[in-house]
Amino acid sequence: MIPSREELALSIDQAEWETLRPHLERGGLILVDDNLDLADTALKVASDDVEIIQRWVENGMIGKPSDSKIRSWNEERQKIFAMLIVSPYILIQEKMPIFQ
């Protein structure tokens, strides 16, 4: 069953880079552009909306982090990310949402 957008939004959490790094090594870490809503993106991934996901990948809006990003994060291991699990992936954003 696919979770609702509201359920996903409530599941957004924070994590340090050091905690997320093992997921990168197994290929499960997806960087989401700060211009996309993390919960909306997770919903598209969970519902396997191939057309939209493919467009985002082609436009560089979602995908595996670049080597330069990884190097900068490795230098700042305490960096905090917004994260949302959509098994088998962990979607991350560098910006932090405003929790209310």
N, C-alpha and C positions, 0 to 999 in steps of 0.2 A: 504494500500500500504506500502510495506517495504522500508524504506529509504536506500539510497546507503551507502556504506562504507564511501565515502567522506563526505556525509551529516552528518553522525554520528560523524566522526572525527572533523568536524567543530563545532559540538554541545557539545564537551567535555568542561566542565566548572569546577570550583572549588567551594568547599563548606566546611564550618567548621563543625566539629562533632556536635556541638550544633544544627545546622540547620538540620542535617541528622538524628539525634536521633529519632524524631517522626516517621520516615519511618521504622526504626528498630522495633518500638513498634507495627506497623501495619503489620509487616512481609514482607515488600517490599524492604528491603535493602539486596543487594547481594555483597559480597566482592569478587573481582577478583584478582587473584594472579598477582604480579608485573611482572612476566615473560610472561603474556599474553598481547596482544595489546587490549586496552579497546574498541576501535572502532570495531575491528574484533570480539571480544567477543559479543558486543552489536548486531552486525549483525546476529550472530548465534542465539542469544536469540530472536531477532525480527522475524527471519525466522523460529523459532521453530525447529532448527536442533537438534532433540532429541538425536541422536547417539553421536554427539560431546559433547553436553551439559552433557549428562549422564557420558561420559568418564571423563570430567573435574571435575564433582562432585565427582566421585569415586576416582579420584586422588588428591582431595583436592584443585583443582585449582580455583574453584568457589563454593560459598555457603554462608550460613548464617555465620556471624562473630561468633567466639568462645566467650565464657564468659570471658576468660582472655583478649582477644582483647578489648571487650566492656569495661571491668574494666579499662584498660589502657587508652582508649579513654575518658572515663568519667573523668579521672584525668587530661586530657589535652583537655578540651572542645574547645580550639581555634585551634586544629589540623586541618590542611587543607588536603582535599582529592581531587583527580580527580574524577569527577562524570559525569554520562551520564544516562539520563532517557530513559528507554525502558518500557513504561507503561505495566503493573502496577508496574514495578520494577525500582529501582535506583541502577545502578551498580557503585561501588566505587573501587578506588585503593588508596593505601597509597602513592605510588610514584606519582610524578607529571610529566606529559609529558612536553617536551620542546616545547613551542609554538613558531612558526616562523612567 
